[in-house]
Amino acid sequence: MPGSVADVLALNPTAGFRDIDHDQWTNLEVLLTDAARNDLGGAVSTFVSPGSTAVLGVFDGVGLWTSLVITVDDFGSAETVSTIGGPVAKDAREIAPQQAKR
């Protein structure tokens, strides 16, 4: 799935995309509009241990606005990229940070 998100991640051409929710991906592109090439890729290589998975979720006060799930191989390169979508994204509003009532 070529495009700005792949550029910001600086993905290896062998990285696979799976279970990409259109709405989640569109919102992710909006979020990363001003990001430079490899901005997110640099963060992944810095903070995500080889052989593990990182989940990024952005909540908008109503529910899960966008998400990114990145699985990193044993060498530290993104192996698969996906999003959280469908019923899971809708149910995620239950784990969204609740705003304090005044």
TAHU-V270348 format. One record per pair of residues at least 24 apart in sequence whose C-alpha atoms are under 7 Angstrom apart, sorted by sequence separation. I is the first residue (numbers start at 1). J is the second residue. If there is no record, write none. Layout:
# TAHU-V270348
{{I/J} {I/J}}
This chain:
# TAHU-V270348
{{5/29} {50/74} {4/29} {50/75} {64/89} {50/76} {5/32} {8/35} {10/37} {49/76} {63/90} {8/36} {10/38} {64/92} {8/37} {9/38} {63/92} {64/93} {7/37} {8/38} {9/39} {63/93} {7/38} {8/39} {9/40} {10/41} {45/76} {62/93} {8/40} {9/41} {8/41} {63/96} {59/96} {27/65} {28/66} {27/66} {28/67} {24/65} {24/66} {24/67} {24/83} {24/85} {20/82} {21/83} {15/78} {16/79} {17/80} {18/81} {19/82} {20/83} {21/84} {15/79} {16/80} {17/81} {18/82} {19/83} {21/85} {15/80} {16/81} {17/82} {11/78}}
